[in-house]
Amino acid sequence: MPGSSERDASVASIVDAFVRARREGRALQDYPGEVPEDLETAYRCQELAIGRWPDHVGGWKVARIAPHARDQYPEERLIGPAFRRNIHFALSDTPIECPVFQGGFAAVEAELVVRIGKTSPQETRKWTIEEAAEYVGSLHVGVEIASSPLATLNQLGPGAVISDFGNNWGVIVGPEVKEWRSISQIAAQTFIDDESVGQGVASIRDGALGAVAFVLTKCAERGRRLYEGDVVSTGMITGVHDVRVGQVSRLVFEAYGEVQCRIRAEEANP
């Protein structure tokens, strides 16, 4: 077992490499060190990286941890920050320009996106779905742009994903679902360059609200809060769909509207 000084050095190396690569808009060829073997170390990387990033957290992405990985990473979901510069609002039919790390990992995910209606208390406890529902200001159809400088990040498992901002590089907030409290699910379909690549159904209660409850719980554990106006991208509906620079994705949500995004290469963020 490595000592605390070795673990500290490993965490610092991981954070430095990912933050530098993201700020320079370039790819990494390999994971920069040992992949975190537990949730504590992975979220420590994430917290340190957030502190070094030149933007404010404007929300969170949520993803499920695969059942086969939960022995090592024993939680149902994981989270990562969404920074304000990368939160977009689809106010028309014009595709949103979304950056990704060329040569790294890049994907689009149809998701339900919650806007938080009031600031949560800084209280460490496990939130229920019913309690989380009271903090929902509005629910929208939307998109997560998943991207990392490391093309193999997802293949390395939850520890790697958490350590690099949860593999998030954008959230698009689309049309509002005004009647969300009276419906149980929403179907979605994803197109890339007009080709259908996936479809699925999202549960309002166990999916979207369950994700919000998890974020409230996890943020409180980390001494963080959710603030009025924050967004929560609650998890993929149709799958994780790889995209390349220049491609256009259209994400269609049953009777609740659609969102379009055009993928471009990330530039340096000095």
N, C-alpha and C positions, 0 to 999 in steps of 0.2 A: 504493500500500500504506500503510495507517495505521501510524504510529509506535507504539512500545511504550507510551507514555503514553496514546495514544488507545485502544489495545487494552485497557489496564488499566482505563480509564474505562468502556469498553463492557462489560467483564466485570462490573465492580462494579455497573453499572446493571442488568444482567440479573439478577444474584444478588439485589440489593436488591428489585427488583420482584416476583420470584417468591416470595421468602421472606416478604415483607410480605403478599402476596395469600393465601398458604397460611395464615399465622398468623391473618389476619383472616377466613378462610373465604369469600373473595369471588372473583369472576371478573375476568379481564383481557380487555380488548377487542382488544388487539393485542400482538404480540411486543415486549418492551421493549428495542428496540435492533436491532442487526444479528445475524441468526442466525449462530452460530459456523460458520466455514467449514472447520474441521478438527477432528479428534478431540482434539488437545491442548487447544485452547481450550474445547471443549465440556466435557471432563472437569475443566478448571480451574474452570469455573463450578460444576460439581457439587461439587467438593471444598470450595470456599469456602462454598457453600450448606449442605453437611453441617456445617461448622464453626459455622454460625450457627443451626442448628436445635436446639431445646431437648429433644432426646431422643437416645438412643443407637441406632446402627445395630445391628439384630438379624439382618440378612441382606441378600440381594440379589435383584433381579429380573433376568432375562436375556431378551433378545429378539433376533431375527435382523435384521440390516441387509439390506434388499432388494438384490438383485444390481445393479440399475440405479444404486444410490447408493454402491456400493463403490469407484468410481473416486475419488470425493471423500472418502469415509470408509472407508478400506481395511481393514476388519475384518469378519469374518463375523457377529459379534454385538455387542451393546451391553449395558451393565449400569447399574443404578440402585439406590440404597439402599432397604431396607425398614426402617422404624423400629419399635422395640419396641412402641410404643403401637398400631400398626396391624398387628401380627401376631396372628392369632386362631386358636384351636384349636377345631375342631368336635367336641365331645365328645358330642353328642346330635343328634337330628333337628331341633332347634329352629334356625330360620334365624339366621345370624350377622348382626348389625347392622353395616353397613359404610358409612362416610361417603364422600361424593364432593363435589366443588366444583360447587354448583348454578350453571348458566350457563356452566360450563367443559366440559372433556372428561370423560366418565365411561363406563367399559366394564368388562365382566367377561370373564375368559378362563379356560377350563378348562386346568389345568396339572398337571404332576407336580412335587411339592415335595420337595426333599431336605433332611433335617436332618443337619448336619455332626457327625460322630462324634468328631473330635479336632481340636485346633487345628493349623493349618498352619504350617510354618516360614516365616519371613520371608526368602524366597530368590527372587530375581528369575530366573525361567526359564520356559520354555514347558512346561506340564503336559500329560502324555498322558492319554488316557481311562483307561488301566489304572491310572495313579498316582492319578487323581482318585477312582476307585472305592474305593480304600483309605480315603478320608476320608468316605465315606458312612456315617452312623450308621443312618439309616432312610430309606425312600422312601415318600411318601404321595401320594394323590390330593389335589387342592386347587384353589385359585382365586387368580388375581391380580386385584385391584381396581386398574384403571388410571384415574388421574384427575389432571387438571391444572387450574389456574385458567384456562388458555387453551384454548378450544374447538377451535382449529385446530392445536394443537401437533403432532399426528401428521402433518398435511398438510405441515408445514414441514421434515420430514425428520429424520435422526438427530442432527444438530447441535443442533436445538431440543429434541428428546426427551431427550438426555443432559443438556443444561444444566438442565432442570427435573426433577431427581431421577429421570430415566429414565421419567417419566410414571407413577410408582408411587404408590399411596396405600393399599396393604394387601395382605396375603397371608393366605389361610385355609389352615391345615394340616388336612387331612381324614384319613380312615382310612388306616392303614398297609398297604402292599403287602409282606407279609412274604417272599414268594417272588420278589422282584424279580430276584434273580441268576439265576433259572432261566427267566425269560420274556423275550421279545424286544420286545413292544409291548403297549400298552393302548389300547383304543378309548374314546372319550368322546362325549357328546352334551350340548348346552346347551339349556336351556329358559328362556324369560323369560315370566313370567306364564302358565305352562303351554303356551306355544307353542314348538315346536322351531325353533331359529334356526341350528343348525350342528352338524356332527359331524365327527370326524376320528380319526386314530390317531397315537399318540406312540411313537417309538422309545426304548427304554430306553438303549441304548448311544450312538447318535449324537445323540439328543435330550437326555435328562436328564443322562447322564454327560458328554456333550460340553459341555453348558452348565456343569456344575460345573468341568470342566477349564478352560474359558474364564474363569470367575470367579476361580479360583485364580491363573491367569496374570495377569489384568488387575489384581487386587488387589495382587499382588506387585509389579507395575510401579509401582503407586501408593504403595508402602510400607505396604500394608495386609495384614492376615491374615484368614483365616476362623477363627472360634472355635467350639469345641465348643458345640452347641446352636443355632448360626446356621441360618437357613433359606435355601434357594436355590429360587426359583420359576423353573422351567427353560424356559418358553416356551409359547406358545399351542398348543392342540391343535385346537380347532374354529373358531378365528377370534377376532377382536376384536369383541365385541358391545356396541353402545351401550345404555346403560341410563339411566333417569330415576329421580329421587327417588320412592320409594314402590313401585317395582317389586321383585318377588321373582324371583331366578334360581335354578334347580336344575340342578346339573351332575352328570351320571350317568356313572360310569366302569365300563362293562362289568360284570364280576363283583366289582369291588373297592369298591363303595359309592358314595355320593353326598354332595354338599355343597350346602347351601342358604344363600343370603344375601339380606338385605333392604337395599335402598339407602336411605340417609337423607342429608340435607344436612349437610355439615361445618359445625361451629361455630367460633368464634374460638378460637385457641390462644395466649392472652396469655403 
